[in-house]
Amino acid sequence: MDNDKISFAVFEGACARLERTIKRLWVLAIVLMVLFVGTNALWILYEMQFEDVTTTVQQEADWDKGDVIINGTGGIKIDGESKADSND
């Protein structure tokens, strides 16, 4: 038997199955793109419901000696000795 030849009916059947598979894959790709856009739109709507609020705090500090260092995170470090730490 010669392995290089197949019947026309088998070839047509294989082509028909492949066409159905390709059509299903296109439908799947379109559904996934719609879901992708929809979920991103829902995330944008979710993030838009929050309001960005900026507050400013002003504070006065008194100290007798030493340096006051205010870092970027809002913490205050006092270099030196305060009245509570001294042995007066």
Contacts in CASP RR format, 6 or more apart in sequence:
PFRMAT RR
TARGET T0000
AUTHOR 0000-0000-0000
METHOD contacts of the structure
MODEL  1
MDNDKISFAVFEGACARLERTIKRLWVLAIVLMVLFVGTNALWILYEMQF
EDVTTTVQQEADWDKGDVIINGTGGIKIDGESKADSND
61 68 0 8 1.000
61 76 0 8 1.000
63 78 0 8 1.000
63 82 0 8 1.000
64 82 0 8 1.000
64 83 0 8 1.000
65 80 0 8 1.000
65 81 0 8 1.000
66 78 0 8 1.000
66 79 0 8 1.000
66 80 0 8 1.000
66 81 0 8 1.000
67 78 0 8 1.000
67 79 0 8 1.000
67 80 0 8 1.000
68 76 0 8 1.000
68 77 0 8 1.000
68 78 0 8 1.000
68 79 0 8 1.000
69 76 0 8 1.000
69 77 0 8 1.000
69 78 0 8 1.000
69 79 0 8 1.000
70 76 0 8 1.000
70 77 0 8 1.000
71 77 0 8 1.000
END
